[in-house]
């Protein structure tokens, strides 16, 4: 999406800028005290940095916050369609983070962004990782075969993203999709996702990410990942059940699990205060602990 097409009231538009770093042309929110420890926020598939609009102001009194749109999504222009999988995104996001200053205290990811955060732990020094409704599981049964296959076919089909944007880019469909995650959102939140879905480039980037998504390598490394990790899950999440985060935490040597009652997949948008409660105290402890 061209940033010039964003409405004037788009979240954190005034604190966003272009960062051109091969192979992508990134769109990045930066806020908070430049001298404070840095935390990086990574959105999930189909979202953008705007999804952290309610959480950012709870973090900036304590941290410098960096929030990029992932390649091909939101306003970040992807420099190559082969750079949209988990490993490539983690490599490119790591280069972006290191280009903007010291290695972050923590990388915080929502949904698929949590998988990217954990993969980045292999690539740069950081003291902690956080997953909010982390997408660390695979589809069961036939869906495990058909869904990635369908995404690959759609991503490779000319003009399909434009057709999909027109098909899905209406308020009723977007609201139904959001409600299906357990997070119906308010009218403002619904309108922001509608604007994303109406952009064919954003839809193409999302399809490309899903088509290239592979978790096997990351999941095999989790039992040996000696990084303090906080996994926050919400019990009304219909997209990534709490069992996914609970099981992942049980297999990670330094993982902490926290559960929030009453909210869905987009809990950081519905109830940022409920996310900030366990997050801020846990981050403060990491900031007091010298890096290994």
Buried (B, 14 or more C-beta within 10 A) or exposed (E): BEBEEBEEEBBBBEBBEEBEBEBBBBBBBBBBEEEBBBBBBBBBBBBBBBBBBBBBBBBBEBBBBBBBBBBBBBBBBBBBBEBBBBBBBBBBBBBBBBEBEEBBBBBBBBBBBBBBBBBBBBBBEBBBBBBBBBBBBBEEEEEEEEBBEBBBEBBEEEEBBBBBBEEBBEEEEBBEBBBEBBBBBEEEBBBBBBBBBBBBBBBBBBBBBBBBBEBEEBBEBBEEBEBBBBBBBBBBBEBBBBEBBBBBBEEBEEBBBBEBEEBBBBBBBBBBEBBBBBBBEBBEEBBEEEEE
